[in-house]
Amino acid sequence: MAERLENYKFRGIKEYPWDDWCDGSIWKIFRGEDYDVLPSSMRAQLGVKAKKLGMKVRTNQLQRVLVFQFFNDEEDE
C-alpha cells in the first residue's frame, strides 16, 4: 500500500561536465569513475543531451568504458 513520507534523502545525482564533454573532442569515460549507471543508461543520457543541444553523438561501448563524441549535423559522421 502507498505510504506518504514526511521526508526522504534521495541518492545524489551525479553532475557531469557537459560543457567539456560536448566540445567536439573524443572522450573516454569509465563506469565507477566518471559515471555510475549502466553503460546503456549513460549512452541514453548522452543521446538526450545531444538532442537538447541540437547536436548528435556517436558512441562505442568497450565493457565498462564508453567512448563518445558530440558533433553538429553539418559535420561528417
Secondary structure, DSSP 8 states (H G I E B T S, - for coil): -----S-----------HHHHTSS-EEEEEBTTTB-S-HHHHHHHHHHHHHHTT-EEEEEEETTEEEEEEE-TTS--
